[in-house]
Amino acid sequence: MIKLVKKDLKLFFGNKQDMLLTFAMPIIIITLFAFVFGNMGNTEEDNLAGLVHVVAGTSVMMLLFSVAGIGGSLLDEKQEGMLKKLLCSPMHSNHILFGKMVFANIISIIQLIVMFIFAWLVFGLDIIHHFPSLALMFLATAYACSSFGIVLASFAKSRQQVQGFSTIIVMVMSAIGGSMIPIFIMPELMQKIAVVSVNYWGIQGFYDIFMRSLTLSDITFLSRVFVLIFIGTLLNSIALQMFKKNILKIV
């Protein structure tokens, strides 16, 4: 399994297009929105709220797009015959999916780190004093989002289907979950619906850190983390079952 993760990492960092889409594109979007929404408030606190929303909302949304592409690589391997070769090896079939899960989590964590460090260096977002809580939030958010990409690939029959489904699902989740519009200005009904999205729990966790100044041991903050972990575990479990049912059917 470790060899599979190393192989995927090597291929990823050797692909300039993947690097641009995963790291450069989110940074460009954060920069554009931060200049627009990060300075619209009448007070410093309002400006901080705008910046946090831009960074957190964009980070979660772009992370979901990225992991959908990672999940789609499973289908590429099936179509190219690589999956069949792996199944003929002594490796257990579950380890193939576990390796892809680990790879997706690593890339997700790196992507979050890059985006928040960029926000710190360019826009002054204080990540140093919140490092412990931020590190836990990175892990939980990456785990939940990466599972989305894996479970999506386990249902789809081709990368094209993954791209089509992911675009629709991510845009809808981002719209209702607070990535595009802050939750507090949505109608009450939409605020209740928002809790079904990964975006909501990730963004609220980052709000807890930067706006509400909640500590690592605060039960409200930890509840966001636990929900993200639950979402990730549930989706990974579903993906494992669907992986055995769909993707392992080698034609």
C-alpha positions in Angstrom: 0.0 0.0 0.0 2.8 2.4 0.8 4.3 1.8 -2.6 1.0 2.7 -4.2 0.9 6.0 -2.2 4.4 6.8 -3.2 3.6 6.1 -6.9 0.6 8.3 -6.8 2.5 11.1 -5.1 5.3 10.9 -7.7 2.8 11.0 -10.6 0.9 13.9 -9.0 3.9 16.1 -8.3 5.3 15.3 -11.7 2.1 16.6 -13.4 2.2 20.3 -13.9 -1.5 20.5 -14.8 -2.5 18.8 -11.5 -0.2 21.1 -9.6 -1.7 24.2 -11.1 -5.3 23.1 -10.6 -4.7 22.0 -7.0 -2.6 24.8 -5.7 -2.4 27.8 -8.1 -6.1 28.0 -9.0 -7.3 28.1 -5.4 -4.7 30.8 -4.6 -5.9 32.9 -7.5 -9.5 32.6 -6.4 -8.7 33.4 -2.8 -6.7 36.5 -3.9 -9.5 37.8 -6.1 -12.2 37.4 -3.5 -10.1 38.5 -0.6 -9.4 41.9 -2.3 -13.1 42.3 -2.9 -14.7 40.9 0.2 -11.9 41.3 2.7 -12.0 45.1 2.8 -15.8 45.8 2.6 -16.4 46.0 6.3 -16.6 49.2 8.4 -14.4 47.7 11.1 -11.4 45.5 11.3 -13.5 42.7 12.7 -15.8 42.9 9.7 -12.8 42.7 7.4 -11.5 39.7 9.2 -14.8 38.0 8.9 -14.8 38.6 5.2 -11.3 37.3 4.8 -12.0 34.2 6.9 -15.1 33.4 4.9 -13.2 33.8 1.6 -10.3 31.6 2.7 -12.4 28.9 4.5 -15.2 28.8 1.9 -12.8 28.7 -1.1 -10.5 26.2 0.6 -13.3 23.6 1.2 -14.9 24.1 -2.2 -11.6 23.8 -4.2 -10.6 20.8 -2.0 -13.8 19.0 -3.0 -13.0 19.6 -6.7 -9.5 18.4 -6.2 -10.4 15.1 -4.5 -13.0 14.3 -7.1 -10.2 14.3 -9.6 -8.1 12.1 -7.4 -11.0 9.7 -7.0 -11.4 9.6 -10.8 -7.8 8.3 -11.1 -9.2 5.0 -9.8 -11.3 4.7 -12.9 -8.4 5.6 -15.1 -6.4 2.8 -13.6 -9.2 0.4 -14.3 -9.5 1.5 -18.0 -5.8 1.4 -18.5 -5.5 -2.1 -17.1 -3.3 -1.1 -14.1 -6.0 -2.1 -11.6 -6.1 -5.6 -13.2 -2.3 -5.9 -12.7 -2.6 -4.8 -9.1 -5.3 -7.4 -8.4 -3.1 -10.1 -9.8 -0.4 -9.2 -7.3 -0.3 -10.6 -3.7 -1.7 -7.3 -2.5 -5.2 -7.5 -0.9 -7.8 -5.6 -3.1 -8.8 -3.4 -0.1 -5.3 -2.1 0.1 -5.7 -0.5 -3.4 -8.5 1.6 -2.1 -6.8 2.3 1.2 -3.8 3.5 -0.7 -5.9 5.9 -2.7 -7.6 7.2 0.5 -4.2 7.9 2.1 -3.0 9.6 -1.1 -6.1 11.8 -1.2 -5.7 12.8 2.4 -2.1 13.7 2.0 -2.9 16.0 -1.0 -5.9 17.5 0.8 -3.8 18.4 3.9 -1.1 19.9 1.7 -3.6 21.9 -0.2 -5.2 23.3 2.9 -1.8 24.2 4.4 -0.7 26.0 1.2 -3.9 28.0 1.0 -3.8 29.1 4.7 -0.1 29.9 4.6 -0.7 32.0 1.5 -3.5 33.9 3.4 -1.2 34.4 6.3 1.7 35.7 4.2 -0.3 37.9 1.8 -3.4 39.0 3.9 -2.1 38.7 7.4 -4.5 35.9 8.6 -3.2 34.9 12.0 -2.6 31.2 11.8 0.4 31.1 14.2 -1.6 31.6 17.4 -4.3 29.1 16.3 -1.9 26.4 15.1 -3.1 23.5 17.3 -6.8 24.0 16.5 -6.0 24.7 12.9 -4.0 21.5 12.6 -6.9 19.4 13.9 -9.3 21.2 11.6 -7.0 20.5 8.6 -7.0 16.8 9.4 -10.7 16.5 9.9 -11.6 18.6 6.9 -9.2 16.8 4.6 -10.5 13.4 5.9 -14.1 14.3 5.2 -13.5 16.0 1.8 -11.1 13.2 0.5 -13.8 10.6 1.3 -16.2 12.5 -1.0 -13.8 12.0 -4.0 -13.4 8.3 -3.3 -17.0 7.5 -2.8 -17.9 9.5 -6.0 -15.5 7.4 -8.0 -16.8 4.2 -6.5 -20.3 4.9 -8.0 -19.3 6.3 -11.4 -18.4 4.2 -14.4 -15.9 6.6 -16.0 -13.8 9.7 -15.2 -16.2 11.8 -17.3 -19.1 10.7 -15.1 -17.0 11.7 -12.0 -16.3 15.1 -13.5 -19.9 15.7 -14.4 -21.3 14.5 -11.0 -18.7 16.3 -9.0 -19.3 19.7 -10.7 -23.0 19.5 -9.9 -22.7 18.1 -6.4 -19.8 20.4 -5.3 -21.5 23.5 -6.7 -24.8 22.6 -4.9 -23.0 21.8 -1.6 -20.9 25.0 -1.8 -24.0 27.1 -2.5 -26.0 25.7 0.5 -23.0 25.1 2.7 -21.7 28.6 2.9 -18.8 28.6 0.5 -20.4 31.1 -1.8 -22.7 33.0 0.6 -22.2 33.3 4.3 -24.6 31.2 6.3 -25.8 34.0 8.6 -27.3 36.0 5.7 -29.2 33.0 4.3 -32.9 32.4 5.1 -33.6 30.3 8.2 -34.7 27.3 6.0 -31.5 27.4 4.1 -29.4 27.5 7.3 -31.1 24.3 8.4 -30.5 22.6 5.1 -26.8 23.7 5.1 -25.9 21.1 7.8 -26.1 18.3 5.2 -23.0 19.6 3.4 -19.4 19.1 4.2 -18.8 22.7 3.5 -20.9 23.9 6.4 -19.0 21.9 9.0 -15.6 22.8 7.7 -16.4 26.5 7.4 -18.0 26.7 10.8 -14.9 25.0 12.3 -12.7 27.7 10.8 -15.1 30.4 12.0 -14.8 28.9 15.5 -11.0 29.3 15.3 -10.6 32.7 13.9 -13.9 34.6 14.7 -15.2 32.9 17.9 -11.7 32.2 19.3 -12.8 28.8 20.6 -10.1 26.7 22.1 -9.0 23.2 21.1 -11.0 21.7 24.1 -14.2 23.6 23.4 -17.1 21.3 22.9 -18.6 23.4 20.1 -15.4 23.3 18.1 -14.9 19.6 18.8 -18.4 18.8 17.7 -17.5 20.2 14.2 -14.5 18.0 14.2 -16.4 14.9 15.2 -19.1 15.5 12.6 -16.4 15.8 9.9 -14.8 12.6 11.1 -18.1 10.8 11.1 -18.9 12.0 7.5 -15.4 10.8 6.3 -15.8 7.5 8.0 -19.3 6.9 6.6 -18.4 7.9 3.1 -15.2 5.8 3.2 -17.2 2.8 4.4 -19.7 3.2 1.5 -16.8 3.6 -0.9 -15.3 0.4 0.2 -18.5 -1.6 -0.4 -19.1 0.0 -3.8 -15.4 -0.5 -4.7 -15.9 -4.2 -4.3 -19.2 -4.2 -6.2 -18.4 -1.9 -9.1 -14.7 -1.0 -9.7 -13.4 -4.5 -9.1 -15.5 -5.8 -12.0 -12.7 -6.0 -14.5 -13.9 -6.2 -18.1 
